Amino acid sequence: MDDASGHPPEARLRLPKECPPADDGMERFACPTPDHMGRYRCIDDHVLCDGFIDCPAGEDEDRQACMFYKTTKAHLDLLADALLRWARGR
């Protein structure tokens, strides 16, 4: 019997609690909905909010989430750049 999300109960069990890191060591994220085969997909952090849908239901391109993610990432990139410049100048 399907659960409230419309997916069979066993599909929920395949949702990874944590995705393994990517080959380059960067963090990966689990898509919250399964594909047409009931499998959950892990995606690399660099494909979040990149304008291309990678999660089956497109959650990685959600406008509200991306607005927060891109703003936060941009601020962190600026901060990291400033810290690197400061450290090099010492």
PyMOL Python script that loads the backbone (N, CA, C, O; Angstrom):
from pymol import cmd

cmd.read_pdbstr("""\
ATOM      1  N   MET A   1       0.839  -1.180   0.000  1.00  0.00           N
ATOM      2  CA  MET A   1       0.000   0.000   0.000  1.00  0.00           C
ATOM      3  C   MET A   1       0.888   1.248   0.000  1.00  0.00           C
ATOM      4  O   MET A   1       1.901   1.295   0.697  1.00  0.00           O
ATOM      5  N   ASP A   2       0.507   2.239  -0.770  1.00  0.00           N
ATOM      6  CA  ASP A   2       1.285   3.469  -0.855  1.00  0.00           C
ATOM      7  C   ASP A   2       1.098   4.318   0.392  1.00  0.00           C
ATOM      8  O   ASP A   2       0.048   4.286   1.033  1.00  0.00           O
ATOM      9  N   ASP A   3       2.147   5.087   0.728  1.00  0.00           N
ATOM     10  CA  ASP A   3       2.021   5.998   1.863  1.00  0.00           C
ATOM     11  C   ASP A   3       1.423   7.316   1.381  1.00  0.00           C
ATOM     12  O   ASP A   3       1.008   7.415   0.227  1.00  0.00           O
ATOM     13  N   ALA A   4       1.373   8.320   2.238  1.00  0.00           N
ATOM     14  CA  ALA A   4       0.751   9.600   1.896  1.00  0.00           C
ATOM     15  C   ALA A   4       1.444  10.291   0.725  1.00  0.00           C
ATOM     16  O   ALA A   4       0.818  11.088   0.026  1.00  0.00           O
ATOM     17  N   SER A   5       2.720  10.001   0.502  1.00  0.00           N
ATOM     18  CA  SER A   5       3.441  10.627  -0.607  1.00  0.00           C
ATOM     19  C   SER A   5       3.153   9.950  -1.933  1.00  0.00           C
ATOM     20  O   SER A   5       3.552  10.451  -2.984  1.00  0.00           O
ATOM     21  N   GLY A   6       2.460   8.808  -1.898  1.00  0.00           N
ATOM     22  CA  GLY A   6       2.174   8.086  -3.131  1.00  0.00           C
ATOM     23  C   GLY A   6       3.226   7.057  -3.476  1.00  0.00           C
ATOM     24  O   GLY A   6       3.125   6.394  -4.508  1.00  0.00           O
ATOM     25  N   HIS A   7       4.241   6.909  -2.630  1.00  0.00           N
ATOM     26  CA  HIS A   7       5.305   5.949  -2.884  1.00  0.00           C
ATOM     27  C   HIS A   7       5.102   4.725  -2.006  1.00  0.00           C
ATOM     28  O   HIS A   7       4.615   4.855  -0.883  1.00  0.00           O
ATOM     29  N   PRO A   8       5.461   3.540  -2.488  1.00  0.00           N
ATOM     30  CA  PRO A   8       5.343   2.350  -1.650  1.00  0.00           C
ATOM     31  C   PRO A   8       6.222   2.488  -0.409  1.00  0.00           C
ATOM     32  O   PRO A   8       7.273   3.125  -0.470  1.00  0.00           O
ATOM     33  N   PRO A   9       5.807   1.900   0.722  1.00  0.00           N
ATOM     34  CA  PRO A   9       6.572   2.044   1.971  1.00  0.00           C
ATOM     35  C   PRO A   9       8.027   1.621   1.844  1.00  0.00           C
ATOM     36  O   PRO A   9       8.895   2.228   2.471  1.00  0.00           O
ATOM     37  N   GLU A  10       8.318   0.590   1.046  1.00  0.00           N
ATOM     38  CA  GLU A  10       9.709   0.141   0.934  1.00  0.00           C
ATOM     39  C   GLU A  10      10.594   1.177   0.253  1.00  0.00           C
ATOM     40  O   GLU A  10      11.808   1.171   0.455  1.00  0.00           O
ATOM     41  N   ALA A  11      10.009   2.070  -0.554  1.00  0.00           N
ATOM     42  CA  ALA A  11      10.805   3.105  -1.222  1.00  0.00           C
ATOM     43  C   ALA A  11      11.381   4.080  -0.202  1.00  0.00           C
ATOM     44  O   ALA A  11      12.482   4.597  -0.391  1.00  0.00           O
ATOM     45  N   ARG A  12      10.647   4.331   0.871  1.00  0.00           N
ATOM     46  CA  ARG A  12      11.142   5.244   1.897  1.00  0.00           C
ATOM     47  C   ARG A  12      12.398   4.692   2.556  1.00  0.00           C
ATOM     48  O   ARG A  12      13.259   5.457   2.990  1.00  0.00           O
ATOM     49  N   LEU A  13      12.507   3.395   2.632  1.00  0.00           N
ATOM     50  CA  LEU A  13      13.651   2.770   3.288  1.00  0.00           C
ATOM     51  C   LEU A  13      14.936   2.957   2.497  1.00  0.00           C
ATOM     52  O   LEU A  13      16.028   2.831   3.051  1.00  0.00           O
ATOM     53  N   ARG A  14      14.819   3.251   1.224  1.00  0.00           N
ATOM     54  CA  ARG A  14      16.008   3.412   0.398  1.00  0.00           C
ATOM     55  C   ARG A  14      16.529   4.844   0.387  1.00  0.00           C
ATOM     56  O   ARG A  14      17.555   5.122  -0.234  1.00  0.00           O
ATOM     57  N   LEU A  15      15.836   5.755   1.067  1.00  0.00           N
ATOM     58  CA  LEU A  15      16.313   7.133   1.131  1.00  0.00           C
ATOM     59  C   LEU A  15      17.599   7.154   1.951  1.00  0.00           C
ATOM     60  O   LEU A  15      17.587   6.802   3.131  1.00  0.00           O
ATOM     61  N   PRO A  16      18.713   7.566   1.334  1.00  0.00           N
ATOM     62  CA  PRO A  16      19.971   7.555   2.081  1.00  0.00           C
ATOM     63  C   PRO A  16      19.943   8.578   3.208  1.00  0.00           C
ATOM     64  O   PRO A  16      19.529   9.721   3.017  1.00  0.00           O
ATOM     65  N   LYS A  17      20.388   8.150   4.386  1.00  0.00           N
ATOM     66  CA  LYS A  17      20.475   9.090   5.507  1.00  0.00           C
ATOM     67  C   LYS A  17      21.612  10.063   5.253  1.00  0.00           C
ATOM     68  O   LYS A  17      21.550  11.226   5.650  1.00  0.00           O
ATOM     69  N   GLU A  18      22.637   9.584   4.596  1.00  0.00           N
ATOM     70  CA  GLU A  18      23.778  10.405   4.259  1.00  0.00           C
ATOM     71  C   GLU A  18      24.325   9.917   2.934  1.00  0.00           C
ATOM     72  O   GLU A  18      24.478   8.713   2.725  1.00  0.00           O
ATOM     73  N   CYS A  19      24.615  10.834   2.052  1.00  0.00           N
ATOM     74  CA  CYS A  19      25.216  10.454   0.780  1.00  0.00           C
ATOM     75  C   CYS A  19      26.731  10.413   0.956  1.00  0.00           C
ATOM     76  O   CYS A  19      27.297  11.237   1.675  1.00  0.00           O
ATOM     77  N   PRO A  20      27.384   9.462   0.305  1.00  0.00           N
ATOM     78  CA  PRO A  20      28.852   9.439   0.384  1.00  0.00           C
ATOM     79  C   PRO A  20      29.419  10.670  -0.313  1.00  0.00           C
ATOM     80  O   PRO A  20      28.785  11.208  -1.220  1.00  0.00           O
ATOM     81  N   PRO A  21      30.593  11.123   0.091  1.00  0.00           N
ATOM     82  CA  PRO A  21      31.191  12.284  -0.571  1.00  0.00           C
ATOM     83  C   PRO A  21      31.467  11.986  -2.043  1.00  0.00           C
ATOM     84  O   PRO A  21      31.624  10.832  -2.441  1.00  0.00           O
ATOM     85  N   ALA A  22      31.520  13.042  -2.832  1.00  0.00           N
ATOM     86  CA  ALA A  22      31.849  12.910  -4.253  1.00  0.00           C
ATOM     87  C   ALA A  22      33.323  12.518  -4.387  1.00  0.00           C
ATOM     88  O   ALA A  22      34.071  12.556  -3.410  1.00  0.00           O
ATOM     89  N   ASP A  23      33.729  12.145  -5.589  1.00  0.00           N
ATOM     90  CA  ASP A  23      35.119  11.754  -5.837  1.00  0.00           C
ATOM     91  C   ASP A  23      36.102  12.859  -5.454  1.00  0.00           C
ATOM     92  O   ASP A  23      37.226  12.581  -5.036  1.00  0.00           O
ATOM     93  N   ASP A  24      35.668  14.124  -5.602  1.00  0.00           N
ATOM     94  CA  ASP A  24      36.550  15.243  -5.267  1.00  0.00           C
ATOM     95  C   ASP A  24      36.476  15.629  -3.788  1.00  0.00           C
ATOM     96  O   ASP A  24      37.071  16.622  -3.370  1.00  0.00           O
ATOM     97  N   GLY A  25      35.732  14.828  -2.990  1.00  0.00           N
ATOM     98  CA  GLY A  25      35.632  15.075  -1.558  1.00  0.00           C
ATOM     99  C   GLY A  25      34.532  16.038  -1.152  1.00  0.00           C
ATOM    100  O   GLY A  25      34.302  16.253   0.038  1.00  0.00           O
ATOM    101  N   MET A  26      33.852  16.617  -2.126  1.00  0.00           N
ATOM    102  CA  MET A  26      32.792  17.572  -1.814  1.00  0.00           C
ATOM    103  C   MET A  26      31.537  16.846  -1.347  1.00  0.00           C
ATOM    104  O   MET A  26      31.339  15.664  -1.628  1.00  0.00           O
ATOM    105  N   GLU A  27      30.701  17.577  -0.631  1.00  0.00           N
ATOM    106  CA  GLU A  27      29.474  17.020  -0.077  1.00  0.00           C
ATOM    107  C   GLU A  27      28.466  16.693  -1.176  1.00  0.00           C
ATOM    108  O   GLU A  27      28.430  17.347  -2.218  1.00  0.00           O
ATOM    109  N   ARG A  28      27.652  15.673  -0.926  1.00  0.00           N
ATOM    110  CA  ARG A  28      26.570  15.304  -1.839  1.00  0.00           C
ATOM    111  C   ARG A  28      25.269  15.315  -1.047  1.00  0.00           C
ATOM    112  O   ARG A  28      25.274  15.159   0.174  1.00  0.00           O
ATOM    113  N   PHE A  29      24.158  15.501  -1.747  1.00  0.00           N
ATOM    114  CA  PHE A  29      22.854  15.604  -1.118  1.00  0.00           C
ATOM    115  C   PHE A  29      21.897  14.593  -1.714  1.00  0.00           C
ATOM    116  O   PHE A  29      21.977  14.275  -2.900  1.00  0.00           O
ATOM    117  N   ALA A  30      20.978  14.079  -0.878  1.00  0.00           N
ATOM    118  CA  ALA A  30      19.962  13.128  -1.337  1.00  0.00           C
ATOM    119  C   ALA A  30      18.756  13.893  -1.861  1.00  0.00           C
ATOM    120  O   ALA A  30      18.245  14.792  -1.194  1.00  0.00           O
ATOM    121  N   CYS A  31      18.303  13.533  -3.059  1.00  0.00           N
ATOM    122  CA  CYS A  31      17.050  14.088  -3.573  1.00  0.00           C
ATOM    123  C   CYS A  31      15.918  13.537  -2.706  1.00  0.00           C
ATOM    124  O   CYS A  31      15.925  12.351  -2.376  1.00  0.00           O
ATOM    125  N   PRO A  32      14.952  14.369  -2.333  1.00  0.00           N
ATOM    126  CA  PRO A  32      13.895  13.911  -1.428  1.00  0.00           C
ATOM    127  C   PRO A  32      12.835  13.017  -2.059  1.00  0.00           C
ATOM    128  O   PRO A  32      12.047  12.403  -1.341  1.00  0.00           O
ATOM    129  N   THR A  33      12.799  12.932  -3.382  1.00  0.00           N
ATOM    130  CA  THR A  33      11.821  12.060  -4.036  1.00  0.00           C
ATOM    131  C   THR A  33      12.548  11.020  -4.885  1.00  0.00           C
ATOM    132  O   THR A  33      13.609  11.304  -5.441  1.00  0.00           O
ATOM    133  N   PRO A  34      11.989   9.832  -4.985  1.00  0.00           N
ATOM    134  CA  PRO A  34      12.630   8.779  -5.782  1.00  0.00           C
ATOM    135  C   PRO A  34      12.381   8.971  -7.277  1.00  0.00           C
ATOM    136  O   PRO A  34      11.483   9.709  -7.685  1.00  0.00           O
ATOM    137  N   ASP A  35      13.196   8.292  -8.080  1.00  0.00           N
ATOM    138  CA  ASP A  35      12.976   8.302  -9.526  1.00  0.00           C
ATOM    139  C   ASP A  35      11.854   7.322  -9.871  1.00  0.00           C
ATOM    140  O   ASP A  35      11.222   6.767  -8.972  1.00  0.00           O
ATOM    141  N   HIS A  36      11.603   7.104 -11.154  1.00  0.00           N
ATOM    142  CA  HIS A  36      10.490   6.241 -11.581  1.00  0.00           C
ATOM    143  C   HIS A  36      10.677   4.779 -11.176  1.00  0.00           C
ATOM    144  O   HIS A  36       9.726   3.999 -11.222  1.00  0.00           O
ATOM    145  N   MET A  37      11.895   4.404 -10.779  1.00  0.00           N
ATOM    146  CA  MET A  37      12.162   3.039 -10.323  1.00  0.00           C
ATOM    147  C   MET A  37      12.106   2.927  -8.794  1.00  0.00           C
ATOM    148  O   MET A  37      12.320   1.850  -8.238  1.00  0.00           O
ATOM    149  N   GLY A  38      11.815   4.051  -8.118  1.00  0.00           N
ATOM    150  CA  GLY A  38      11.742   4.044  -6.666  1.00  0.00           C
ATOM    151  C   GLY A  38      13.082   4.212  -5.978  1.00  0.00           C
ATOM    152  O   GLY A  38      13.189   3.995  -4.771  1.00  0.00           O
ATOM    153  N   ARG A  39      14.115   4.597  -6.732  1.00  0.00           N
ATOM    154  CA  ARG A  39      15.454   4.781  -6.162  1.00  0.00           C
ATOM    155  C   ARG A  39      15.691   6.256  -5.847  1.00  0.00           C
ATOM    156  O   ARG A  39      15.240   7.144  -6.570  1.00  0.00           O
ATOM    157  N   TYR A  40      16.399   6.489  -4.770  1.00  0.00           N
ATOM    158  CA  TYR A  40      16.761   7.853  -4.394  1.00  0.00           C
ATOM    159  C   TYR A  40      18.146   8.163  -4.945  1.00  0.00           C
ATOM    160  O   TYR A  40      19.023   7.300  -4.973  1.00  0.00           O
ATOM    161  N   ARG A  41      18.328   9.378  -5.374  1.00  0.00           N
ATOM    162  CA  ARG A  41      19.557   9.792  -6.037  1.00  0.00           C
ATOM    163  C   ARG A  41      20.342  10.757  -5.151  1.00  0.00           C
ATOM    164  O   ARG A  41      19.761  11.625  -4.500  1.00  0.00           O
ATOM    165  N   CYS A  42      21.651  10.601  -5.130  1.00  0.00           N
ATOM    166  CA  CYS A  42      22.540  11.555  -4.472  1.00  0.00           C
ATOM    167  C   CYS A  42      23.120  12.455  -5.555  1.00  0.00           C
ATOM    168  O   CYS A  42      23.552  11.981  -6.606  1.00  0.00           O
ATOM    169  N   ILE A  43      23.125  13.761  -5.288  1.00  0.00           N
ATOM    170  CA  ILE A  43      23.666  14.698  -6.275  1.00  0.00           C
ATOM    171  C   ILE A  43      24.797  15.505  -5.647  1.00  0.00           C
ATOM    172  O   ILE A  43      24.815  15.732  -4.437  1.00  0.00           O
ATOM    173  N   ASP A  44      25.734  15.934  -6.478  1.00  0.00           N
ATOM    174  CA  ASP A  44      26.858  16.747  -6.021  1.00  0.00           C
ATOM    175  C   ASP A  44      26.375  18.147  -5.656  1.00  0.00           C
ATOM    176  O   ASP A  44      25.401  18.644  -6.221  1.00  0.00           O
ATOM    177  N   ASP A  45      27.062  18.775  -4.709  1.00  0.00           N
ATOM    178  CA  ASP A  45      26.636  20.103  -4.276  1.00  0.00           C
ATOM    179  C   ASP A  45      26.738  21.145  -5.385  1.00  0.00           C
ATOM    180  O   ASP A  45      25.979  22.114  -5.380  1.00  0.00           O
ATOM    181  N   HIS A  46      27.654  20.973  -6.331  1.00  0.00           N
ATOM    182  CA  HIS A  46      27.808  21.983  -7.382  1.00  0.00           C
ATOM    183  C   HIS A  46      26.674  21.973  -8.407  1.00  0.00           C
ATOM    184  O   HIS A  46      26.591  22.882  -9.233  1.00  0.00           O
ATOM    185  N   VAL A  47      25.800  20.968  -8.372  1.00  0.00           N
ATOM    186  CA  VAL A  47      24.663  20.970  -9.298  1.00  0.00           C
ATOM    187  C   VAL A  47      23.401  21.540  -8.653  1.00  0.00           C
ATOM    188  O   VAL A  47      22.370  21.660  -9.315  1.00  0.00           O
ATOM    189  N   LEU A  48      23.471  21.893  -7.362  1.00  0.00           N
ATOM    190  CA  LEU A  48      22.334  22.555  -6.722  1.00  0.00           C
ATOM    191  C   LEU A  48      22.181  23.950  -7.316  1.00  0.00           C
ATOM    192  O   LEU A  48      23.148  24.708  -7.401  1.00  0.00           O
ATOM    193  N   CYS A  49      20.984  24.274  -7.716  1.00  0.00           N
ATOM    194  CA  CYS A  49      20.658  25.624  -8.190  1.00  0.00           C
ATOM    195  C   CYS A  49      21.514  26.047  -9.384  1.00  0.00           C
ATOM    196  O   CYS A  49      21.896  27.212  -9.494  1.00  0.00           O
ATOM    197  N   ASP A  50      21.813  25.109 -10.268  1.00  0.00           N
ATOM    198  CA  ASP A  50      22.628  25.428 -11.443  1.00  0.00           C
ATOM    199  C   ASP A  50      21.791  25.648 -12.703  1.00  0.00           C
ATOM    200  O   ASP A  50      22.340  25.854 -13.786  1.00  0.00           O
ATOM    201  N   GLY A  51      20.454  25.605 -12.563  1.00  0.00           N
ATOM    202  CA  GLY A  51      19.572  25.821 -13.711  1.00  0.00           C
ATOM    203  C   GLY A  51      19.176  24.549 -14.428  1.00  0.00           C
ATOM    204  O   GLY A  51      18.378  24.595 -15.365  1.00  0.00           O
ATOM    205  N   PHE A  52      19.713  23.415 -14.011  1.00  0.00           N
ATOM    206  CA  PHE A  52      19.382  22.128 -14.622  1.00  0.00           C
ATOM    207  C   PHE A  52      18.797  21.205 -13.558  1.00  0.00           C
ATOM    208  O   PHE A  52      19.333  21.106 -12.454  1.00  0.00           O
ATOM    209  N   ILE A  53      17.713  20.538 -13.887  1.00  0.00           N
ATOM    210  CA  ILE A  53      17.057  19.646 -12.936  1.00  0.00           C
ATOM    211  C   ILE A  53      17.829  18.337 -12.840  1.00  0.00           C
ATOM    212  O   ILE A  53      18.046  17.654 -13.841  1.00  0.00           O
ATOM    213  N   ASP A  54      18.239  17.999 -11.622  1.00  0.00           N
ATOM    214  CA  ASP A  54      18.955  16.751 -11.368  1.00  0.00           C
ATOM    215  C   ASP A  54      18.143  15.794 -10.506  1.00  0.00           C
ATOM    216  O   ASP A  54      18.277  14.578 -10.650  1.00  0.00           O
ATOM    217  N   CYS A  55      17.303  16.314  -9.611  1.00  0.00           N
ATOM    218  CA  CYS A  55      16.418  15.473  -8.798  1.00  0.00           C
ATOM    219  C   CYS A  55      15.164  15.160  -9.606  1.00  0.00           C
ATOM    220  O   CYS A  55      14.713  15.999 -10.386  1.00  0.00           O
ATOM    221  N   PRO A  56      14.593  13.976  -9.435  1.00  0.00           N
ATOM    222  CA  PRO A  56      13.432  13.580 -10.228  1.00  0.00           C
ATOM    223  C   PRO A  56      12.274  14.579 -10.216  1.00  0.00           C
ATOM    224  O   PRO A  56      11.626  14.775 -11.245  1.00  0.00           O
ATOM    225  N   ALA A  57      12.004  15.210  -9.079  1.00  0.00           N
ATOM    226  CA  ALA A  57      10.900  16.175  -9.008  1.00  0.00           C
ATOM    227  C   ALA A  57      11.402  17.620  -9.068  1.00  0.00           C
ATOM    228  O   ALA A  57      10.630  18.550  -8.836  1.00  0.00           O
ATOM    229  N   GLY A  58      12.680  17.815  -9.376  1.00  0.00           N
ATOM    230  CA  GLY A  58      13.233  19.152  -9.555  1.00  0.00           C
ATOM    231  C   GLY A  58      13.499  19.933  -8.282  1.00  0.00           C
ATOM    232  O   GLY A  58      13.654  21.153  -8.334  1.00  0.00           O
ATOM    233  N   GLU A  59      13.556  19.258  -7.133  1.00  0.00           N
ATOM    234  CA  GLU A  59      13.765  19.970  -5.871  1.00  0.00           C
ATOM    235  C   GLU A  59      15.098  20.715  -5.825  1.00  0.00           C
ATOM    236  O   GLU A  59      15.232  21.703  -5.103  1.00  0.00           O
ATOM    237  N   ASP A  60      16.073  20.252  -6.581  1.00  0.00           N
ATOM    238  CA  ASP A  60      17.381  20.911  -6.569  1.00  0.00           C
ATOM    239  C   ASP A  60      17.348  22.277  -7.254  1.00  0.00           C
ATOM    240  O   ASP A  60      18.326  23.022  -7.197  1.00  0.00           O
ATOM    241  N   GLU A  61      16.231  22.608  -7.898  1.00  0.00           N
ATOM    242  CA  GLU A  61      16.083  23.900  -8.565  1.00  0.00           C
ATOM    243  C   GLU A  61      14.911  24.700  -7.996  1.00  0.00           C
ATOM    244  O   GLU A  61      14.411  25.616  -8.650  1.00  0.00           O
ATOM    245  N   ASP A  62      14.470  24.361  -6.782  1.00  0.00           N
ATOM    246  CA  ASP A  62      13.369  25.074  -6.139  1.00  0.00           C
ATOM    247  C   ASP A  62      13.735  26.548  -5.987  1.00  0.00           C
ATOM    248  O   ASP A  62      14.794  26.866  -5.446  1.00  0.00           O
ATOM    249  N   ARG A  63      12.875  27.448  -6.457  1.00  0.00           N
ATOM    250  CA  ARG A  63      13.198  28.883  -6.474  1.00  0.00           C
ATOM    251  C   ARG A  63      13.493  29.443  -5.091  1.00  0.00           C
ATOM    252  O   ARG A  63      14.469  30.171  -4.910  1.00  0.00           O
ATOM    253  N   GLN A  64      12.658  29.109  -4.117  1.00  0.00           N
ATOM    254  CA  GLN A  64      12.871  29.659  -2.770  1.00  0.00           C
ATOM    255  C   GLN A  64      14.154  29.119  -2.149  1.00  0.00           C
ATOM    256  O   GLN A  64      14.931  29.875  -1.567  1.00  0.00           O
ATOM    257  N   ALA A  65      14.372  27.828  -2.271  1.00  0.00           N
ATOM    258  CA  ALA A  65      15.587  27.241  -1.703  1.00  0.00           C
ATOM    259  C   ALA A  65      16.826  27.800  -2.402  1.00  0.00           C
ATOM    260  O   ALA A  65      17.825  28.099  -1.747  1.00  0.00           O
ATOM    261  N   CYS A  66      16.767  27.941  -3.709  1.00  0.00           N
ATOM    262  CA  CYS A  66      17.921  28.440  -4.459  1.00  0.00           C
ATOM    263  C   CYS A  66      18.212  29.899  -4.144  1.00  0.00           C
ATOM    264  O   CYS A  66      19.370  30.315  -4.130  1.00  0.00           O
ATOM    265  N   MET A  67      17.165  30.677  -3.891  1.00  0.00           N
ATOM    266  CA  MET A  67      17.382  32.074  -3.542  1.00  0.00           C
ATOM    267  C   MET A  67      18.222  32.155  -2.264  1.00  0.00           C
ATOM    268  O   MET A  67      19.145  32.966  -2.183  1.00  0.00           O
ATOM    269  N   PHE A  68      17.912  31.327  -1.272  1.00  0.00           N
ATOM    270  CA  PHE A  68      18.681  31.295  -0.027  1.00  0.00           C
ATOM    271  C   PHE A  68      20.065  30.697  -0.269  1.00  0.00           C
ATOM    272  O   PHE A  68      21.070  31.250   0.178  1.00  0.00           O
ATOM    273  N   TYR A  69      20.117  29.565  -0.977  1.00  0.00           N
ATOM    274  CA  TYR A  69      21.380  28.855  -1.199  1.00  0.00           C
ATOM    275  C   TYR A  69      22.371  29.723  -1.956  1.00  0.00           C
ATOM    276  O   TYR A  69      23.529  29.833  -1.553  1.00  0.00           O
ATOM    277  N   LYS A  70      21.934  30.341  -3.045  1.00  0.00           N
ATOM    278  CA  LYS A  70      22.851  31.136  -3.856  1.00  0.00           C
ATOM    279  C   LYS A  70      23.344  32.358  -3.088  1.00  0.00           C
ATOM    280  O   LYS A  70      24.519  32.714  -3.177  1.00  0.00           O
ATOM    281  N   THR A  71      22.452  33.003  -2.336  1.00  0.00           N
ATOM    282  CA  THR A  71      22.863  34.166  -1.552  1.00  0.00           C
ATOM    283  C   THR A  71      23.878  33.760  -0.495  1.00  0.00           C
ATOM    284  O   THR A  71      24.906  34.418  -0.333  1.00  0.00           O
ATOM    285  N   THR A  72      23.601  32.695   0.214  1.00  0.00           N
ATOM    286  CA  THR A  72      24.515  32.226   1.252  1.00  0.00           C
ATOM    287  C   THR A  72      25.849  31.812   0.652  1.00  0.00           C
ATOM    288  O   THR A  72      26.902  32.167   1.183  1.00  0.00           O
ATOM    289  N   LYS A  73      25.819  31.064  -0.451  1.00  0.00           N
ATOM    290  CA  LYS A  73      27.055  30.616  -1.091  1.00  0.00           C
ATOM    291  C   LYS A  73      27.875  31.808  -1.569  1.00  0.00           C
ATOM    292  O   LYS A  73      29.097  31.818  -1.421  1.00  0.00           O
ATOM    293  N   ALA A  74      27.217  32.811  -2.139  1.00  0.00           N
ATOM    294  CA  ALA A  74      27.933  33.994  -2.613  1.00  0.00           C
ATOM    295  C   ALA A  74      28.620  34.712  -1.452  1.00  0.00           C
ATOM    296  O   ALA A  74      29.765  35.145  -1.580  1.00  0.00           O
ATOM    297  N   HIS A  75      27.926  34.840  -0.321  1.00  0.00           N
ATOM    298  CA  HIS A  75      28.529  35.489   0.843  1.00  0.00           C
ATOM    299  C   HIS A  75      29.702  34.670   1.390  1.00  0.00           C
ATOM    300  O   HIS A  75      30.732  35.231   1.766  1.00  0.00           O
ATOM    301  N   LEU A  76      29.545  33.366   1.433  1.00  0.00           N
ATOM    302  CA  LEU A  76      30.636  32.516   1.918  1.00  0.00           C
ATOM    303  C   LEU A  76      31.838  32.579   0.986  1.00  0.00           C
ATOM    304  O   LEU A  76      32.980  32.576   1.446  1.00  0.00           O
ATOM    305  N   ASP A  77      31.591  32.636  -0.324  1.00  0.00           N
ATOM    306  CA  ASP A  77      32.693  32.753  -1.284  1.00  0.00           C
ATOM    307  C   ASP A  77      33.454  34.065  -1.072  1.00  0.00           C
ATOM    308  O   ASP A  77      34.684  34.084  -1.113  1.00  0.00           O
ATOM    309  N   LEU A  78      32.723  35.163  -0.845  1.00  0.00           N
ATOM    310  CA  LEU A  78      33.367  36.454  -0.591  1.00  0.00           C
ATOM    311  C   LEU A  78      34.183  36.418   0.701  1.00  0.00           C
ATOM    312  O   LEU A  78      35.302  36.926   0.755  1.00  0.00           O
ATOM    313  N   LEU A  79      33.613  35.820   1.726  1.00  0.00           N
ATOM    314  CA  LEU A  79      34.311  35.714   3.005  1.00  0.00           C
ATOM    315  C   LEU A  79      35.577  34.869   2.871  1.00  0.00           C
ATOM    316  O   LEU A  79      36.632  35.237   3.388  1.00  0.00           O
ATOM    317  N   ALA A  80      35.470  33.745   2.180  1.00  0.00           N
ATOM    318  CA  ALA A  80      36.634  32.874   1.983  1.00  0.00           C
ATOM    319  C   ALA A  80      37.726  33.608   1.212  1.00  0.00           C
ATOM    320  O   ALA A  80      38.906  33.498   1.545  1.00  0.00           O
ATOM    321  N   ASP A  81      37.335  34.354   0.186  1.00  0.00           N
ATOM    322  CA  ASP A  81      38.302  35.111  -0.605  1.00  0.00           C
ATOM    323  C   ASP A  81      38.997  36.168   0.259  1.00  0.00           C
ATOM    324  O   ASP A  81      40.213  36.340   0.180  1.00  0.00           O
ATOM    325  N   ALA A  82      38.224  36.865   1.073  1.00  0.00           N
ATOM    326  CA  ALA A  82      38.802  37.893   1.948  1.00  0.00           C
ATOM    327  C   ALA A  82      39.764  37.275   2.960  1.00  0.00           C
ATOM    328  O   ALA A  82      40.830  37.831   3.222  1.00  0.00           O
ATOM    329  N   LEU A  83      39.396  36.137   3.524  1.00  0.00           N
ATOM    330  CA  LEU A  83      40.275  35.468   4.482  1.00  0.00           C
ATOM    331  C   LEU A  83      41.567  34.990   3.831  1.00  0.00           C
ATOM    332  O   LEU A  83      42.639  35.084   4.428  1.00  0.00           O
ATOM    333  N   LEU A  84      41.465  34.480   2.611  1.00  0.00           N
ATOM    334  CA  LEU A  84      42.672  34.039   1.901  1.00  0.00           C
ATOM    335  C   LEU A  84      43.596  35.214   1.611  1.00  0.00           C
ATOM    336  O   LEU A  84      44.811  35.112   1.782  1.00  0.00           O
ATOM    337  N   ARG A  85      43.018  36.331   1.173  1.00  0.00           N
ATOM    338  CA  ARG A  85      43.833  37.515   0.906  1.00  0.00           C
ATOM    339  C   ARG A  85      44.501  38.010   2.188  1.00  0.00           C
ATOM    340  O   ARG A  85      45.672  38.390   2.177  1.00  0.00           O
ATOM    341  N   TRP A  86      43.751  38.004   3.291  1.00  0.00           N
ATOM    342  CA  TRP A  86      44.297  38.424   4.578  1.00  0.00           C
ATOM    343  C   TRP A  86      45.436  37.499   5.000  1.00  0.00           C
ATOM    344  O   TRP A  86      46.484  37.972   5.440  1.00  0.00           O
ATOM    345  N   ALA A  87      45.243  36.184   4.869  1.00  0.00           N
ATOM    346  CA  ALA A  87      46.257  35.211   5.282  1.00  0.00           C
ATOM    347  C   ALA A  87      47.518  35.332   4.432  1.00  0.00           C
ATOM    348  O   ALA A  87      48.626  35.170   4.944  1.00  0.00           O
ATOM    349  N   ARG A  88      47.366  35.608   3.167  1.00  0.00           N
ATOM    350  CA  ARG A  88      48.535  35.750   2.285  1.00  0.00           C
ATOM    351  C   ARG A  88      49.310  37.022   2.591  1.00  0.00           C
ATOM    352  O   ARG A  88      50.524  37.081   2.396  1.00  0.00           O
ATOM    353  N   GLY A  89      48.606  38.038   3.068  1.00  0.00           N
ATOM    354  CA  GLY A  89      49.240  39.323   3.354  1.00  0.00           C
ATOM    355  C   GLY A  89      49.980  39.364   4.676  1.00  0.00           C
ATOM    356  O   GLY A  89      50.665  40.344   4.971  1.00  0.00           O
ATOM    357  N   ARG A  90      49.857  38.334   5.465  1.00  0.00           N
ATOM    358  CA  ARG A  90      50.513  38.300   6.788  1.00  0.00           C
ATOM    359  C   ARG A  90      51.992  38.097   6.671  1.00  0.00           C
ATOM    360  O   ARG A  90      52.690  38.045   7.684  1.00  0.00           O
TER     361      ARG A  90
END
""", "prot")
cmd.dss("prot")
cmd.show_as("cartoon", "prot")
cmd.util.cbc("prot")
cmd.orient("prot")
